[in-house]
Amino acid sequence: MAGPPTQKDIERRAYHLWQQAGMPKERDQEFYLEAERQLKEELIVHELKTPDTL
């Protein structure tokens, strides 16, 4: 992924997390926020591992 996660990226991850959790009802926002957190964290880790100065 190049750049920050898009809404579609977050929704895709949230849907996957929701499925893994057994598809509980009325927890959409929880999964969306968790997906957003995960993707942003992965972006930071990726940026730390691949500095522009290589």
Buried (B, 14 or more C-beta within 10 A) or exposed (E): EEEEBEEEBBBBBBBEBBEEEEEEEEBEEBBBEBBBEBBEEEBEEEEEEEEEEE
